[in-house]
Amino acid sequence: MENRDLFSPDRKEKHVYLKELGIDLFPYEYDVKNQIVEIKERFDEFVSKAVSIAGRLLSIREHGRSIFCDLRDFTGDIQLYFRENDLKKITAGKTTLWKVLKLLDISDIIGVEGEVFKTQMGEISIWVKQFTLLAKNLHPIGFGKQKGEQSWYSVEDPEIKYRERYIYWSVYPREREKIVLRTKILNTIREFMSSREFLEVQTPSIEMIYGGAEARPFETKIWALGSQKAFLRISPELYLKRYIVAGFPKVYTICQNFRNEGIDKSHNPEFSMMEWYEAYTDYLYQMKQFEDLVSFVAKSIHGSTVLNYQGKKLDFSTPWKRIRMVDAIKEIAGMEVENASDSDIQSFLKEKGIELAGEYNRGVAISFIFDELCEEKLIQPTFVIDHPLEISPLTKRKRGNPQFVERFEPFVMGMEIGNAYSELTDAEDQLRRFEEQREIHKDSDVEHHPIDYDFIQALACGMPPTGGVGMGIDRIIMLLTDSPSIRDIIPFPMIKPK
C-alpha cells in the first residue's frame, strides 16, 4: 500500500477545514456512560432518560433540517436523530455543532449525549442534544447498506478479510464476536485446569535447541551472545517436563508455537497450543481428562455438548470413541497392517499411490497409511490410540505390545486436535530413541530436532510416571465457533504481503 492510498483526498480536505474552524479532531477522552445493548434491551428504563454513548458512524441520512445516523459501538447499533434547531445554537470552535455535523463522514467516531425515544416506525433511537467528534476518519470503511436481514456490503474481498482485520471486524460484528468467544473459551479452559489444581507456567519462546515435535523451525540469532543461532519454539514439551522433574506435579501452558511450514485451513505458521503434564498418571487417565475438558468447555460456551459445525452435528458428550490406529486402518482402509508382512504393506502403499519420505520403515508406513486414508473420515470426536513405536520417540512402549506406544490423538471433523503420551521417563531409552529417529530421517526432508542433552540429563535426575497432553487450541476454537478456517479465529493470521 502506497502513501497516496492511505488517505482519502476529500476527507483530508475536511480535516484541514475542521482544524481551521478550531475543532479538535482527536480529543484525549470521552465520558461513556452507557452501551447500546443495554439501552435497547432495557428500553422501558431508559425512555426519555439522558444517555451518553460513543461509537462509529455507519450511515448518514439527511431529511431537510434533520439528519439521521446509525451508530455502532462494541455491543450493537442504534439510530441517532439530529435536529438543526438544537445544534445550530451550540458553538463549536469558530462555528456551530450543526456545521460540524454536516462535515462528518461515515466511519467517523463520535460521542453523543441525548434522550432515548422511539420513532413512529417503532425504532429505538437517541435524540442527540450534544455530540463530540472523537476521531475524524481519513481512510473510508465500506459499511455498505443493510435493510432487515439483507445486507449490501462493499467489504467482500478476502484480502481485506484477513489482511485488514480492523476494517473487516468493524463491518462484520459477528466475525468480531468470534474473537470474543476465543477469549471466553480460553478463560473456561483455565477455569477447568484451576479446578484440578494445575499450575499455569511459562516456557521460553526462543530456544537454543528446539524440540518436542517434528517440525521445521524459524531460525534467528542472538546479538548479545555473539550472533548465536537460536530458534522460535516449536513446542513447549521439553521445558514442561523439566518442571515435572523439578517436583511440580501438575503444570500447563497456553502459548504461541512457531513452525516454518504450510498454510491452509487448519495450519498457520504461528498458532496457539496448550500442553499439560501430570505426574503419576498415564495416557488412559489423560484421555478421560481431555474429553472432560472439551465437553466442559462446549457446555459452558454453548449450553450443550451437542453443536453444529459447518452443517454437521457433533456430539462432545463423554465418553468418546477409542480405536487403535491399526484397527482404524482395517476398518476404514480395509487393510490389516498389524500382522501383515512388510512386502504386503509396501504393495498396499504402491496400490494407493502413497509415497514415504525417505527409506521404507514399517511404523512410518503405517502412520502414512492412516494419515492418507483414514484421518479425514473421523468426523465425531474419536481417540486414535497406540501408534507405531517408530513415530513416537517421547512415548513409553505399549504394555504387552512393545511394537506400539501408549499414545493418543483425538480427531474431530478429520482434524487432529491433540496429541498425548504416557511419557517416556527412562533417560537411556530416550537418548537411544532420539538417535534412532535421527537415523530414520537422515535421508528424508523431515525436519528432526537436534538432541537436547540437557533434557536427557534432566530425565537422568529422575522423572516420575507422567501423562502429557498437547491440545490444538486454535482448532478447538474453530469447532466451537463454527469457523471453516483457522484464519477466521486467529486475530492476525499469516498472509502474503502485498
Rosetta blueprint (number, residue, H / E / L):
1 M L
2 E L
3 N H
4 R H
5 D H
6 L L
7 F L
8 S L
9 P H
10 D H
11 R H
12 K H
13 E H
14 K H
15 H H
16 V H
17 Y H
18 L H
19 K H
20 E H
21 L L
22 G L
23 I L
24 D L
25 L L
26 F L
27 P L
28 Y L
29 E L
30 Y L
31 D L
32 V L
33 K L
34 N L
35 Q L
36 I H
37 V H
38 E H
39 I H
40 K H
41 E H
42 R L
43 F H
44 D H
45 E H
46 F H
47 V E
48 S L
49 K L
50 A E
51 V E
52 S E
53 I E
54 A E
55 G E
56 R E
57 L E
58 L E
59 S E
60 I E
61 R E
62 E E
63 H E
64 G L
65 R L
66 S E
67 I E
68 F E
69 C E
70 D E
71 L E
72 R E
73 D E
74 F L
75 T L
76 G E
77 D E
78 I E
79 Q E
80 L E
81 Y E
82 F E
83 R E
84 E H
85 N H
86 D H
87 L H
88 K L
89 K L
90 I L
91 T E
92 A E
93 G L
94 K L
95 T E
96 T E
97 L H
98 W H
99 K H
100 V H
101 L H
102 K H
103 L L
104 L L
105 D L
106 I L
107 S L
108 D L
109 I E
110 I E
111 G E
112 V E
113 E E
114 G E
115 E E
116 V E
117 F E
118 K E
119 T L
120 Q L
121 M L
122 G L
123 E L
124 I E
125 S E
126 I E
127 W E
128 V E
129 K E
130 Q E
131 F E
132 T E
133 L E
134 L E
135 A E
136 K L
137 N L
138 L L
139 H L
140 P L
141 I L
142 G L
143 F L
144 G L
145 K E
146 Q E
147 K E
148 G L
149 E L
150 Q E
151 S E
152 W E
153 Y L
154 S L
155 V L
156 E L
157 D L
158 P H
159 E H
160 I H
161 K H
162 Y H
163 R H
164 E L
165 R H
166 Y H
167 I H
168 Y H
169 W H
170 S H
171 V H
172 Y L
173 P H
174 R H
175 E H
176 R H
177 E H
178 K H
179 I H
180 V H
181 L H
182 R H
183 T H
184 K H
185 I H
186 L H
187 N H
188 T H
189 I H
190 R H
191 E H
192 F H
193 M H
194 S H
195 S H
196 R L
197 E L
198 F L
199 L E
200 E E
201 V L
202 Q L
203 T L
204 P L
205 S L
206 I E
207 E E
208 M L
209 I L
210 Y L
211 G L
212 G L
213 A L
214 E L
215 A L
216 R L
217 P L
218 F L
219 E E
220 T E
221 K E
222 I E
223 W H
224 A H
225 L H
226 G L
227 S L
228 Q E
229 K E
230 A E
231 F E
232 L E
233 R L
234 I L
235 S L
236 P L
237 E H
238 L H
239 Y H
240 L H
241 K H
242 R H
243 Y H
244 I H
245 V H
246 A L
247 G L
248 F L
249 P L
250 K E
251 V E
252 Y E
253 T E
254 I E
255 C E
256 Q E
257 N E
258 F E
259 R L
260 N L
261 E L
262 G L
263 I L
264 D E
265 K L
266 S L
267 H E
268 N L
269 P L
270 E E
271 F E
272 S E
273 M E
274 M E
275 E E
276 W E
277 Y E
278 E E
279 A E
280 Y L
281 T L
282 D L
283 Y H
284 L H
285 Y H
286 Q H
287 M H
288 K H
289 Q H
290 F H
291 E H
292 D H
293 L H
294 V H
295 S H
296 F H
297 V H
298 A H
299 K H
300 S H
301 I H
302 H H
303 G L
304 S L
305 T L
306 V E
307 L E
308 N E
309 Y E
310 Q L
311 G L
312 K E
313 K E
314 L E
315 D E
316 F L
317 S L
318 T L
319 P L
320 W L
321 K E
322 R E
323 I E
324 R E
325 M H
326 V H
327 D H
328 A H
329 I H
330 K H
331 E H
332 I H
333 A H
334 G L
335 M L
336 E L
337 V L
338 E L
339 N L
340 A L
341 S L
342 D H
343 S H
344 D H
345 I H
346 Q H
347 S H
348 F H
349 L H
350 K H
351 E H
352 K H
353 G L
354 I L
355 E L
356 L L
357 A L
358 G L
359 E L
360 Y L
361 N L
362 R H
363 G H
364 V H
365 A H
366 I H
367 S H
368 F H
369 I H
370 F H
371 D H
372 E H
373 L H
374 C L
375 E H
376 E H
377 K H
378 L L
379 I L
380 Q L
381 P L
382 T E
383 F E
384 V E
385 I E
386 D L
387 H L
388 P E
389 L H
390 E H
391 I H
392 S L
393 P L
394 L L
395 T E
396 K L
397 R E
398 K E
399 R L
400 G L
401 N E
402 P E
403 Q E
404 F E
405 V E
406 E L
407 R E
408 F E
409 E E
410 P E
411 F E
412 V E
413 M L
414 G L
415 M E
416 E E
417 I L
418 G E
419 N E
420 A E
421 Y E
422 S E
423 E E
424 L L
425 T L
426 D L
427 A H
428 E H
429 D H
430 Q H
431 L H
432 R H
433 R H
434 F H
435 E H
436 E H
437 Q H
438 R H
439 E H
440 I H
441 H L
442 K L
443 D L
444 S L
445 D L
446 V L
447 E L
448 H L
449 H L
450 P L
451 I L
452 D L
453 Y H
454 D H
455 F H
456 I H
457 Q H
458 A H
459 L H
460 A H
461 C L
462 G L
463 M L
464 P L
465 P L
466 T E
467 G E
468 G E
469 V E
470 G E
471 M E
472 G E
473 I H
474 D H
475 R H
476 I H
477 I H
478 M H
479 L H
480 L H
481 T L
482 D L
483 S L
484 P L
485 S L
486 I H
487 R H
488 D H
489 I L
490 I L
491 P L
492 F L
493 P L
494 M L
495 I L
496 K L
497 P L
498 K L
